[in-house]
Amino acid sequence: MVANHPVVVIGAGPVGLAAAAELTERGLPVLVLERGATAGAAVVEWGHVRLFSMWRDLVDPAAEKLLTATGWRRPGDEGYPTGREWVDSYLTPLADALGERVRFGVEVTGVSRLGRDRVVDAGREEQPFTVRVRGDAGEERLLARAVVDASGTWGSPSPLGGDGLPALGEEAATERISHRIPDLSDEGTRIRHAGRVTAVVGSGHSALTALVSLAALAEENPGTKAVWVLRRGQVGDAFGGGADDQLAARGALGQRAKAAVEAGHVEVVTGFRTAEVRPDAGRLVLVGEGGRALEPVDEAVALTGFRPDLSFLSEVRLGLDSTLQAPVELAPLIDPNVHSCGTVYPHGAKELSHPEEGFFLAGMKSYGRAPTFLALTGYEQARSVAAHLAGDHEGAARVELTLPETGVCGGSGLFEEPEAEAGSAGCCGTVPEAVEEPATGQGGCCGGLAVSEVPVLSLDDNRTASSESGCCTDASPQKTELAEPNRIS
Ligand SMILES: Cc1cc2nc3c(=O)[nH]c(=O)nc-3n(C[C@H](O)[C@H](O)[C@H](O)COP(=O)(O)OP(=O)(O)OC[C@H]3O[C@@H](n4cnc5c(N)ncnc54)[C@H](O)[C@@H]3O)c2cc1C
């Protein structure tokens, strides 16, 4: 009987563990498979970065119930944890509370149906899933009634190349090219950047975070400089929504990056699509399409987004959007080419489903290459998928979440838009026509949340706005045209 097997969740990150808590609350057996040694193994890797979400937005409701029963209390709502603190104060206790439902050190290497490859129709849905894992004890095959793949995208950062492929010479220069936000509290990393020139490639929150950190280093170490390399023709809204961002810390990040540029610690290069990386006497020269070469730099940090690893899902019948690699029903809601701030609404089992009944992508991975993923979104996905698997279809369809918007209408910013049009792509300007999107306008980016004093933040190119509310003040449908999607990094 398929129903006798557990639901297998891939990944013990924030969303995988939330899914386990939601399934447990509904009385369904669950097994979480995590390749790392700890809960939140991916978050640990960016543990030095402070989140722009407050504690109250970082704890899944079912997880909180489970934890509260153990005597756990949520840290102060208004605080902004670092990634490390999120892991230590929430994800680790949650994994402990889930106990044997979570296995560490096991990597999922394949998912299929028992005795059926992706081609075979006959009896397909009556067969359990087979989940192939590799760990210290060797290979194993587990059976599952359903699979929730919450394995994130952290393991597959996008390359430097402006066309999405590694730039020529990129792979040979890995010693000087990183795809992570530098942790300047680490002495070795600090030495790599202090008094030197670093190219920061990418336009999202991770790039902004890197610029802010490098600018702080420059205050103490003369000669430290960042070169901010953007594909878009102008900076445009790359500094984010500022005071109009409903996540104040996220809005403030852009303002800090702007200040770093104004202070002269950051040189901005726009309209540059990296095609090649050439070694140059121990330094690197970035060469753009068309042959334009930048001044040599000592290091390059590519914060150009992430992409989903679909390699272990080859035997599953996925329904993925050809652009974003996100589930087909979800993709139009999150496509940075077309959606304006405030148009991504919470979603669940229906939007996450695939032709393969019982298989779901959830969390960061469900967004494919789209930006703007928030843990809150993932928690709502987890709740809905758990309800669906428990047979509560009314509960699965119900939306129980309100998401904050970025204050950047047109979300993704500009590609090669001329200066004169810059204003028109902004929040409150006249927006060029293209794709019609419903928006429920609540003041949005034209409203005015004060930028509070917040810690230096985080995040990636990818996330922008998941929100229930519109960008401009009217509630009429908006039409926006975007050129270059932001990328997570
Ligand atoms: C720098 C940075 C700052 C961020 N700040 C915020 C913020 O302020 N607010 C916010 O809401 N979100 C923020 N995010 C987004 C954040 O990443 C997500 O909200 C959250 O981590 C997504 O959780 P997840 O469980 O989907 O994926 P992940 O956290 O990536 O977890 C996936 C897990 O799956 C495991 N895994 C991967 N492949 C396999 C496999 N084959 N087999 C078994 N296990 C596997 C990984 O080891 C990992 O533990 C930030 C992201 C970054 C990178």
The ligand as a Tripos MOL2 file, in Angstrom:
@<TRIPOS>MOLECULE
LIG
   53    58     1     0     0
SMALL
NO_CHARGES

@<TRIPOS>ATOM
      1 C1         22.3800   35.4140    1.7810 C.3       1 LIG1
      2 C2         20.9400   35.0630    1.8990 C.ar      1 LIG1
      3 C3         20.1030   35.8020    2.7150 C.ar      1 LIG1
      4 C4         18.7540   35.4970    2.8310 C.ar      1 LIG1
      5 N1         17.9340   36.2650    3.6390 N.ar      1 LIG1
      6 C5         16.6100   35.9530    3.7480 C.ar      1 LIG1
      7 C6         15.7410   36.7240    4.5780 C.ar      1 LIG1
      8 O1         16.1440   37.7000    5.1950 O.2       1 LIG1
      9 N2         14.4440   36.3430    4.6660 N.ar      1 LIG1
     10 C7         13.9350   35.2500    3.9970 C.ar      1 LIG1
     11 O2         12.7600   34.9340    4.1410 O.2       1 LIG1
     12 N3         14.7340   34.5190    3.1930 N.ar      1 LIG1
     13 C8         16.0360   34.8490    3.0540 C.ar      1 LIG1
     14 N4         16.8480   34.1180    2.2310 N.ar      1 LIG1
     15 C9         16.2320   33.0840    1.4480 C.3       1 LIG1
     16 C10        16.4850   31.8160    2.1710 C.3       1 LIG1
     17 O3         17.5210   31.1370    1.5360 O.3       1 LIG1
     18 C11        15.2940   31.0170    2.1890 C.3       1 LIG1
     19 O4         14.2360   31.6880    2.7810 O.3       1 LIG1
     20 C12        15.5000   29.6830    2.8860 C.3       1 LIG1
     21 O5         16.8140   29.3640    3.2220 O.3       1 LIG1
     22 C13        15.0320   28.7150    1.8770 C.3       1 LIG1
     23 O6         14.9220   27.5080    2.5170 O.3       1 LIG1
     24 P1         14.8460   26.1490    1.7320 P.3       1 LIG1
     25 O7         14.5700   25.1490    2.7920 O.co2     1 LIG1
     26 O8         13.9280   26.2510    0.5840 O.co2     1 LIG1
     27 O9         16.3010   25.9470    1.0820 O.3       1 LIG1
     28 P2         17.7330   25.8160    1.7610 P.3       1 LIG1
     29 O10        17.8630   26.6970    2.9360 O.co2     1 LIG1
     30 O11        18.7110   25.9940    0.6620 O.co2     1 LIG1
     31 O12        17.7790   24.3140    2.2740 O.3       1 LIG1
     32 C14        17.8980   23.2190    1.3870 C.3       1 LIG1
     33 C15        18.5060   22.0470    2.1260 C.3       1 LIG1
     34 O13        18.5100   20.9180    1.2630 O.3       1 LIG1
     35 C16        19.7410   20.2370    1.3880 C.3       1 LIG1
     36 N5         19.9750   19.4860    0.1490 N.ar      1 LIG1
     37 C17        20.2890   19.9930   -1.0710 C.ar      1 LIG1
     38 N6         20.3740   19.0110   -1.9840 N.ar      1 LIG1
     39 C18        20.1160   17.8480   -1.3330 C.ar      1 LIG1
     40 C19        20.0510   16.4850   -1.7460 C.ar      1 LIG1
     41 N7         20.2480   16.1230   -3.0270 N.pl3     1 LIG1
     42 N8         19.7720   15.5390   -0.8110 N.ar      1 LIG1
     43 C20        19.5580   15.8910    0.4820 C.ar      1 LIG1
     44 N9         19.6100   17.1710    0.9240 N.ar      1 LIG1
     45 C21        19.8700   18.1470    0.0230 C.ar      1 LIG1
     46 C22        20.7410   21.3390    1.6420 C.3       1 LIG1
     47 O14        21.9200   20.8440    2.2600 O.3       1 LIG1
     48 C23        19.9460   22.2830    2.5330 C.3       1 LIG1
     49 O15        20.0990   21.9790    3.9030 O.3       1 LIG1
     50 C24        18.2180   34.4070    2.1120 C.ar      1 LIG1
     51 C25        19.0660   33.6500    1.2850 C.ar      1 LIG1
     52 C26        20.4040   33.9690    1.1840 C.ar      1 LIG1
     53 C27        21.2760   33.1350    0.2930 C.3       1 LIG1
@<TRIPOS>BOND
     1     1     2 1
     2     2     3 ar
     3     2    52 ar
     4     3     4 ar
     5     4     5 ar
     6     4    50 ar
     7     5     6 ar
     8     6     7 ar
     9     6    13 1
    10     7     8 2
    11     7     9 ar
    12     9    10 ar
    13    10    11 2
    14    10    12 ar
    15    12    13 ar
    16    13    14 ar
    17    14    15 1
    18    14    50 ar
    19    15    16 1
    20    16    17 1
    21    16    18 1
    22    18    19 1
    23    18    20 1
    24    20    21 1
    25    20    22 1
    26    22    23 1
    27    23    24 1
    28    24    25 2
    29    24    26 1
    30    24    27 1
    31    27    28 1
    32    28    29 2
    33    28    30 1
    34    28    31 1
    35    31    32 1
    36    32    33 1
    37    33    34 1
    38    33    48 1
    39    34    35 1
    40    35    36 1
    41    35    46 1
    42    36    37 ar
    43    36    45 ar
    44    37    38 ar
    45    38    39 ar
    46    39    40 ar
    47    39    45 ar
    48    40    41 1
    49    40    42 ar
    50    42    43 ar
    51    43    44 ar
    52    44    45 ar
    53    46    47 1
    54    46    48 1
    55    48    49 1
    56    50    51 ar
    57    51    52 ar
    58    52    53 1
@<TRIPOS>SUBSTRUCTURE
     1 LIG1         1 GROUP 0 **** ****
